[in-house]
Amino acid sequence: MPEGTEEQRTHIIAHLERLNTNVEKQMSISYGLRNGVIYGLGFVIGSTVLSAFIVTLVLQFFNDTLFGDVVHWIVRTLR
């Protein structure tokens, strides 16, 4: 079975050490907390924008109907 050269082994070991460092960083509590906060804020902002867009569309299409009045009442109540 052919064995690699010493340079190849050194290269592989360097890659493994970098991988281990990255895994340790990703397993830390601060990394998880930071990513959780970022994803949480993104979810809240995205949900807000999406719901505002949907309410705007609903108000445009159903403005003169009973449903439109209900949506207007909800929007006024939330303000």
DRENDO-1510 file (C-alpha; in Angstrom, 1 decimal, always signed):
<recs>
REC; n; res; u; v; w
REC; 1; MET; +0.0; +0.0; +0.0 .
REC; 2; PRO; +1.6; +3.2; -1.1 .
REC; 3; GLU; +2.2; +5.8; +1.6 .
REC; 4; GLY; +2.1; +9.5; +1.1 .
REC; 5; THR; +5.1; +11.8; +1.3 .
REC; 6; GLU; +5.9; +13.6; +4.5 .
REC; 7; GLU; +4.7; +16.9; +2.9 .
REC; 8; GLN; +1.3; +15.4; +2.3 .
REC; 9; ARG; +1.0; +14.1; +5.8 .
REC; 10; THR; +2.0; +17.5; +7.2 .
REC; 11; HIS; -0.6; +19.1; +4.9 .
REC; 12; ILE; -3.3; +16.7; +6.1 .
REC; 13; ILE; -2.4; +17.2; +9.8 .
REC; 14; ALA; -2.6; +21.0; +9.3 .
REC; 15; HIS; -6.1; +20.7; +7.8 .
REC; 16; LEU; -7.2; +18.4; +10.6 .
REC; 17; GLU; -6.0; +20.9; +13.2 .
REC; 18; ARG; -7.9; +23.7; +11.5 .
REC; 19; LEU; -11.0; +21.6; +11.4 .
REC; 20; ASN; -10.7; +20.8; +15.1 .
REC; 21; THR; -10.3; +24.5; +15.9 .
REC; 22; ASN; -13.4; +25.3; +13.9 .
REC; 23; VAL; -15.5; +22.5; +15.5 .
REC; 24; GLU; -14.4; +23.7; +19.0 .
REC; 25; LYS; -15.4; +27.3; +18.1 .
REC; 26; GLN; -18.8; +26.1; +16.8 .
REC; 27; MET; -19.5; +24.1; +19.9 .
REC; 28; SER; -18.9; +27.0; +22.2 .
REC; 29; ILE; -21.8; +28.6; +24.1 .
REC; 30; SER; -21.0; +32.1; +22.9 .
REC; 31; TYR; -21.1; +31.0; +19.2 .
REC; 32; GLY; -24.5; +29.3; +19.8 .
REC; 33; LEU; -25.9; +32.3; +21.7 .
REC; 34; ARG; -24.7; +34.7; +19.0 .
REC; 35; ASN; -26.2; +32.7; +16.2 .
REC; 36; GLY; -29.4; +32.2; +18.1 .
REC; 37; VAL; -29.8; +35.9; +18.6 .
REC; 38; ILE; -29.0; +36.7; +15.0 .
REC; 39; TYR; -31.4; +34.0; +13.7 .
REC; 40; GLY; -34.1; +35.1; +16.2 .
REC; 41; LEU; -33.9; +38.7; +15.1 .
REC; 42; GLY; -34.0; +37.7; +11.5 .
REC; 43; PHE; -37.1; +35.6; +12.1 .
REC; 44; VAL; -38.9; +38.4; +13.9 .
REC; 45; ILE; -38.0; +41.0; +11.3 .
REC; 46; GLY; -38.9; +38.7; +8.4 .
REC; 47; SER; -42.2; +37.8; +10.0 .
REC; 48; THR; -43.1; +41.4; +10.6 .
REC; 49; VAL; -42.3; +42.4; +7.0 .
REC; 50; LEU; -44.2; +39.4; +5.6 .
REC; 51; SER; -47.3; +40.1; +7.8 .
REC; 52; ALA; -47.2; +43.8; +6.9 .
REC; 53; PHE; -47.1; +42.9; +3.2 .
REC; 54; ILE; -50.0; +40.4; +3.5 .
REC; 55; VAL; -52.1; +42.9; +5.4 .
REC; 56; THR; -51.4; +45.6; +2.8 .
REC; 57; LEU; -52.4; +43.2; +0.0 .
REC; 58; VAL; -55.6; +42.2; +1.9 .
REC; 59; LEU; -56.5; +45.8; +2.4 .
REC; 60; GLN; -56.0; +46.6; -1.3 .
REC; 61; PHE; -58.1; +43.7; -2.5 .
REC; 62; PHE; -60.9; +43.7; +0.2 .
REC; 63; ASN; -61.1; +47.3; +1.0 .
REC; 64; ASP; -64.9; +47.7; +0.5 .
REC; 65; THR; -66.0; +44.4; +1.9 .
REC; 66; LEU; -66.8; +43.2; +5.4 .
REC; 67; PHE; -63.4; +41.5; +5.5 .
REC; 68; GLY; -61.7; +44.8; +4.7 .
REC; 69; ASP; -63.6; +46.4; +7.6 .
REC; 70; VAL; -62.4; +43.7; +10.0 .
REC; 71; VAL; -58.8; +44.1; +8.9 .
REC; 72; HIS; -59.1; +47.9; +9.3 .
REC; 73; TRP; -60.4; +47.4; +12.8 .
REC; 74; ILE; -57.5; +45.0; +13.6 .
REC; 75; VAL; -55.0; +47.5; +12.3 .
REC; 76; ARG; -56.5; +50.4; +14.2 .
REC; 77; THR; -56.6; +48.3; +17.4 .
REC; 78; LEU; -53.0; +47.3; +17.0 .
REC; 79; ARG; -51.8; +50.9; +16.6 .
</recs>
